[in-house]
């Protein structure tokens, strides 16, 4: 499990995991490498590629930090995840896997394959992903 997470980011810390049906839920968080003062935490659910025939949901404890930069007017700054796409719902490696699958079939056919074996993603999300990466 730790090797699976290390492929995403070296700073991910494994907390716990359990299965529910055909889904593996992995709870994790990033280590506080900057030693900044933490304002708040929330859990973000991010879909990832399958692990041992289970669909994977990463439950990442994301932190907000107090802003220490005087040039920015915001009170808090959120933690950035380098392995998550622009919408913040899927990992980049899941997006790449979907694009590889959709290279030769339609989005609706790809949706059937993806929903059955990989993750619960709609055909309109797949179409937006294909359009964005053209």
Secondary structure, DSSP 8 states (H G I E B T S, - for coil): -HHHHHTT-TTEEEEEEEEETTEEEEEEEE--SS---EEEEEEEEEEEEEETTEEEEEEEEEEEEE---TT---SEEE---TTB-TTSSBBHHHHHHHHHHTTSS-HHHHHHHHHHHT----HHHHHHHHHHT-
